[in-house]
């Protein structure tokens, strides 16, 4: 019996997964794809497990739906731990025979951590310990090593935030003196050893650094006899204290390894003030005609507006309102959406639009508990689109202040901040906007407490308005508290800031005209092996991260199987338990041929699965494993895995991954590993080190030449999903109606696997055009070339000799009512 399986999937309670991931949808699209066996995904999550128990029954050795489609219990967990002085982060796929064993696995894991916050929970368990734990529950449990994730770190550069490994010479960064200076040179080196995670008060995300990495900081006097804490300005005993050690404090560059809890970090305030009294509308709009003292959109009866508007405190407050509650329909209107109780703010916006632009009488829509103000004006659409959206994608997460707002006089910035806070109360999905508002707060002598709420955590609480559930697609940056060190512009008299007006004057740090001074809350020490980066900056030789002022190198990412760091072998990972590992999963970034070059894997089954986060046919089964068994049950599949009885695997082209080859995106340089070695890893254009890809990592680990094929090797095919082939043939998006129509027409000839691998061309052309039929045959014969990905650039299939163009879908920003 031929079994086409995808045994590494996720449920709808995992992070970054479709909330429509249900057993019924998985079954529907698996049948369309041609699969007849799926993993359940995420069986450790309590809510997903309830759905599995409700929708699946155990029948004749396997789980089945009411329609007879088969599933095997499967989950994935993340292990994060330190072993032999190295930090480890590895994902493991676990297969189990039945729900009884699943419950035992979950109970065992719950003793080591939580399982309810994510479908792929994290545990501080070593890989050998996990093997021993699973074997003690049941010898039928199978563990399959999977893949890992890579975090990034951000720098204030060119009025935005940029990952340090993407900064180039010529970019400008904000320095410790509160001014912008040019990057003269970037550096990148290998590092292995201790790193320090420094977490200050207010900015709880903190920063990870190498030990020698200097911070702009102050060493404090720790054991104050009066307060039992450290000596600081503004402490409870300041008035009666005779010593006042803080008067002798002096900032200096202090290495991370020499920092302690309660030492003070300094964060600069932008010094420059540059007023602007008006905005010329002509700079922001498209075609128009002049009508006396107003301008109107060309060829339209739309309302005219003033060509020059004042940039006063009122206009700044209006911009703040738009940043919080404004949106466009991408055609001919802008809107604001408020809660129905915010009548004061609604009237304020109506008056401000009238006063600033000369437009009155918006269309007012009452929906659920919200009120929308809609202004049909192409000119207002053009103006706000260019003012607050730096790129063509207009949504809440792309909103950003124009650069000149960071330098406006503080009285204008206070009104901008007031309007924004009235609308959003300090919550935004735009990382750039959050950091800009942080900078404005510091100029206003306010220190915000900022934390990041992931979209998964937000969605787990099920926010409902009316009959609709609000689903977050981006993380939220939340200003959870505002510490007012001064209130020069009477913000605290506004009811929206009322909760920050307290009788107690105790604060964690202090502030002056140049810096905020915030104490370190805690420091964690970890192990790291990988690349670290440094910048040489004009004059000041310092630069500002999202949450600290620094002067040297830090970690841009962690990884296990990539080129940066991690295990070099299964033996190193599982140690004495390595013989209990019977298979490895290739993942999307490698294929069996790449793994054949590593001798240690000769006695392991090589499996391929999709790791899907949604059920669409271009995701489900994009990688799958084919078995041939007498009976479809767990024991037969387990026997095939452990005895290397895999028939074949279907692979994603590893070249399509965005780190397959080596190169430099900014220089347009891409190289295969041999070319990289010839150039000694140096970019021939800029002279810097190349970003090394997965293929290079294989060269590092391989103990065989390229092209080697073991006698026990199983065949595999690399295929582009049918939806993508149709998309390339039509020049349309993969999820468009045009592509879906052809896909559904082809389903008359069989499922996707049959269409891609078996249906002859003469039958294909009966339901689709000849170009698409030709592409399907070329795909089957492995004749579609892939332009390899490198340095963050995805690889692209080349259809008919022309690289497939990336088709971007730009969604409009939605109003509250749309949710």
Number of C-alpha atoms within 10 A of each C-alpha: 9 13 18 24 29 28 29 29 25 29 32 21 24 21 20 15 17 17 15 13 18 18 21 15 14 22 22 15 19 25 17 18 26 19 24 18 26 26 23 26 31 30 31 27 22 18 15 23 20 11 14 23 13 11 15 20 18 16 12 11 15 20 27 18 18 10 9 13 21 24 27 26 25 26 27 26 21 20 20 17 18 16 13 7 13 18 21 25 26 23 21 22 24 25 25 24 22 19 18 9 17 22 15 14 20 16 13 14 21 14 9 12 13 15 22 16 16 21 25 25 21 22 19 14 17 18 26 15 12 18 18 12 15 21 15 10 14 14 10 17 20 23 24 19 22 21 20 18 14 12 9 12 17 19 23 23 23 16 20 18 19 19 14 23 22 13 20 17 14 14 15 22 29 26 28 25 19 18 16 22 22 21 22 16 16 18 15 17 11 11 19 16 14 17 23 22 18 24 22 24 19 24 20 17 16 19 22 22 25 24 19 17 21 22 25 20 26 22 19 20 16 15 11 14 10 13 12 9 13 20 25 25 18 15 19 15 14 15 9 9 13 8 11 18 15 16 10 8 15 10 14 14 14 19 19 22 17 13 22 17 17 24 21 27 29 23 25 25 26 22 15 13 13 11 15 14 10 12 15 14 18 14 12 16 18 13 12 16 13 13 10 8 10 15 20 21 20 14 9 12 9 14 18 24 23 17 16 16 17 17 18 17 18 21 23 25 25 24 25 25 28 23 27 24 21 26 25 24 17 17 12 15 17 24 22 24 26 24 17 14 11 14 12 8 16 20 10 17 21 18 17 20 19 15 15 18 18 15 20 14 12 15 11 14 13 14 15 14 13 17 21 23 20 20 23 20 22 24 27 25 23 21 19 19 22 16 17 19 19 14 11 11 18 22 19 22 19 18 27 23 20 15 14 12 19 21 18 20 16 20 14 21 24 25 23 25 23 21 27 25 21 21 23 16 16 21 19 23 23 19 20 21 22 22 20 21 22 21 18 24 21 23 26 22 21 21 28 21 16 23 16 18 15 17 17 20 15 17 17 13 8 11 12 11 14 10 8 13 12 16 16 15 14 18 18 22 21 19 21 14 17 18 21 21 17 13 13 13 14 10 19 17 11 10 10 14 17 11 10 14 14 11 6 7 12 11 15 19 22 21 21 13 13 17 21 20 23 25 24 24 19 17 19 10 14 18 18 24 23 19 20 22 18 20 23 18 24 17 11 16 18 25 28 22 23 18 22 23 25 28 24 21 23 24 23 20 18 22 22 20 20 23 19 22 23 22 17 13 15 16 14 13 19 20 12 10 16 16 12 16 19 20 20 21 21 23 21 20 21 21 25 22 18 20 21 23 22 18 13 14 16 16 16 17 24 25 27 30 27 24 24 23 19 22 24 21 22 20 18 26 33 25 30 24 24 21 20 17 17 9 14 19 19 21 14 15 20 19 14 17 20 17 14 20 18 22 18 20 24 25 27 26 23 24 25 22 23 20 26 28 28 28 28 24 16 12 11 11 16 20 22 17 23 13 12 21 12 9 14 12 20 17 21 14 11 14 9 15 19 24 23 24 26 25 22 22 19 20 17 12 14 17 13 13 11 13 10 13 16 12 7 13 18 17 12 17 19 18 23 24 23 25 22 20 27 25 23 24 21 16 16 17 20 19 14 12 11 15 22 16 13 18 20 14 14 21 16 11 15 16 19 25 20 14 24 23 15 12 18 14 15 10 13 21 15 13 17 16 13 15 13 21 24 16 21 28 20 18 22 18 14 13 13 20 17 18 15 23 23 29 23 17 17 16 22 21 22 16 19 15 9 10 15 20 14 12 11 8 10 11 12 15 18 17 20 20 18 9 13
